[in-house]
Amino acid sequence: MAEGPTTEYARRGQGAMLSKEVGADEAKVVRIEPEPPLTAEQIDEVEQKIGAGLIEEVIMVAEGERKLIDVMLENKVWEELEVKPTEGQWAYYERDRHTPGTQAR
């Protein structure tokens, strides 16, 4: 089996991507001034208010979501698919298809 992109669509942007100058996206990065450090009491108060665990865990989840946004923007997930899925390809994953009657209504 051949390695790398196998379709014209997959190869289309490969040249531009490979020739992209390292650090070219650096100019697009928004710089945010650092906030003053919080006291232990302030951190505890925030953790109690959000009720979502330690603030470090919340930050890790937020960073993961930000990375996901970058991937979604890169892949333009809102655009129509160029290759349409075959009929019934995603039927198993539709709601109430594989476990009928078990969902609360």
DRENDO-1510 file (C-alpha; in Angstrom, 1 decimal, always signed):
<recs>
REC; n; res; u; v; w
REC; 1; MET; +0.0; +0.0; +0.0 .
REC; 2; ALA; +1.3; +3.4; -0.9 .
REC; 3; GLU; +2.1; +5.9; +1.9 .
REC; 4; GLY; +0.9; +9.5; +2.0 .
REC; 5; PRO; -2.2; +11.1; +0.5 .
REC; 6; THR; -4.0; +8.9; -2.0 .
REC; 7; THR; -6.5; +11.3; -3.5 .
REC; 8; GLU; -6.1; +14.5; -5.5 .
REC; 9; TYR; -8.1; +16.3; -2.7 .
REC; 10; ALA; -5.7; +15.1; +0.0 .
REC; 11; ARG; -2.6; +16.1; -2.1 .
REC; 12; ARG; -4.0; +19.5; -3.2 .
REC; 13; GLY; -2.7; +21.6; -0.3 .
REC; 14; GLN; +0.3; +19.4; +0.5 .
REC; 15; GLY; +2.8; +21.5; -1.4 .
REC; 16; ALA; +1.7; +24.8; +0.2 .
REC; 17; MET; +1.7; +23.1; +3.6 .
REC; 18; LEU; +5.2; +21.7; +3.2 .
REC; 19; SER; +6.7; +24.9; +1.9 .
REC; 20; LYS; +5.1; +27.0; +4.6 .
REC; 21; GLU; +7.7; +29.1; +6.4 .
REC; 22; VAL; +8.3; +28.1; +9.9 .
REC; 23; GLY; +6.9; +30.7; +12.3 .
REC; 24; ALA; +4.6; +32.2; +9.6 .
REC; 25; ASP; +1.6; +31.8; +11.9 .
REC; 26; GLU; +3.5; +33.6; +14.6 .
REC; 27; ALA; +2.2; +37.0; +13.3 .
REC; 28; LYS; -1.4; +35.8; +13.7 .
REC; 29; VAL; -1.0; +34.9; +17.4 .
REC; 30; VAL; -2.8; +37.3; +19.8 .
REC; 31; ARG; -0.7; +38.4; +22.7 .
REC; 32; ILE; -2.4; +38.6; +26.0 .
REC; 33; GLU; -0.9; +40.4; +28.9 .
REC; 34; PRO; -0.3; +38.2; +31.9 .
REC; 35; GLU; -2.7; +38.6; +34.8 .
REC; 36; PRO; -1.4; +39.2; +38.3 .
REC; 37; PRO; -1.0; +36.0; +40.3 .
REC; 38; LEU; -3.9; +34.9; +42.6 .
REC; 39; THR; -3.6; +34.2; +46.2 .
REC; 40; ALA; -4.4; +30.7; +47.5 .
REC; 41; GLU; -7.6; +32.0; +49.0 .
REC; 42; GLN; -8.7; +33.4; +45.7 .
REC; 43; ILE; -7.9; +30.2; +43.9 .
REC; 44; ASP; -9.9; +28.2; +46.5 .
REC; 45; GLU; -12.8; +30.5; +46.1 .
REC; 46; VAL; -12.8; +30.2; +42.3 .
REC; 47; GLU; -12.6; +26.4; +42.6 .
REC; 48; GLN; -15.6; +26.4; +45.0 .
REC; 49; LYS; -17.7; +28.6; +42.7 .
REC; 50; ILE; -17.1; +26.7; +39.5 .
REC; 51; GLY; -17.5; +23.3; +41.2 .
REC; 52; ALA; -15.5; +21.6; +38.4 .
REC; 53; GLY; -12.5; +20.3; +40.3 .
REC; 54; LEU; -9.1; +21.9; +40.7 .
REC; 55; ILE; -8.4; +25.0; +38.6 .
REC; 56; GLU; -5.5; +23.2; +36.9 .
REC; 57; GLU; -7.9; +20.5; +35.6 .
REC; 58; VAL; -10.2; +23.2; +34.3 .
REC; 59; ILE; -7.3; +24.9; +32.5 .
REC; 60; MET; -6.2; +21.6; +31.0 .
REC; 61; VAL; -9.7; +21.0; +29.6 .
REC; 62; ALA; -9.8; +24.5; +28.2 .
REC; 63; GLU; -6.4; +24.1; +26.5 .
REC; 64; GLY; -7.6; +20.8; +25.0 .
REC; 65; GLU; -10.7; +22.6; +23.7 .
REC; 66; ARG; -8.6; +25.4; +22.2 .
REC; 67; LYS; -6.5; +22.9; +20.4 .
REC; 68; LEU; -9.6; +21.3; +19.0 .
REC; 69; ILE; -10.8; +24.6; +17.7 .
REC; 70; ASP; -7.5; +25.0; +15.8 .
REC; 71; VAL; -8.0; +21.6; +14.3 .
REC; 72; MET; -11.6; +22.4; +13.4 .
REC; 73; LEU; -10.6; +25.7; +11.8 .
REC; 74; GLU; -7.8; +24.0; +9.8 .
REC; 75; ASN; -10.1; +21.3; +8.5 .
REC; 76; LYS; -13.0; +23.7; +7.9 .
REC; 77; VAL; -15.5; +21.3; +9.4 .
REC; 78; TRP; -18.5; +23.6; +8.6 .
REC; 79; GLU; -18.0; +23.1; +4.8 .
REC; 80; GLU; -19.8; +20.5; +2.8 .
REC; 81; LEU; -18.0; +17.2; +2.3 .
REC; 82; GLU; -16.4; +16.8; -1.1 .
REC; 83; VAL; -17.0; +13.0; -0.9 .
REC; 84; LYS; -20.5; +12.3; +0.4 .
REC; 85; PRO; -20.9; +9.4; +2.7 .
REC; 86; THR; -22.7; +6.3; +1.3 .
REC; 87; GLU; -26.3; +5.8; +2.2 .
REC; 88; GLY; -26.6; +4.4; +5.7 .
REC; 89; GLN; -22.9; +4.9; +6.6 .
REC; 90; TRP; -23.7; +6.7; +9.8 .
REC; 91; ALA; -27.0; +5.1; +10.6 .
REC; 92; TYR; -25.7; +3.1; +13.5 .
REC; 93; TYR; -24.5; +6.3; +15.3 .
REC; 94; GLU; -27.9; +8.1; +15.0 .
REC; 95; ARG; -29.8; +8.6; +18.2 .
REC; 96; ASP; -32.1; +5.8; +19.3 .
REC; 97; ARG; -30.9; +3.5; +16.5 .
REC; 98; HIS; -28.9; +0.9; +18.4 .
REC; 99; THR; -30.7; +1.0; +21.8 .
REC; 100; PRO; -34.4; +1.7; +21.0 .
REC; 101; GLY; -36.6; +2.7; +23.8 .
REC; 102; THR; -33.8; +3.3; +26.4 .
REC; 103; GLN; -33.6; +7.1; +26.1 .
REC; 104; ALA; -35.6; +9.3; +28.4 .
REC; 105; ARG; -38.0; +11.4; +26.6 .
</recs>
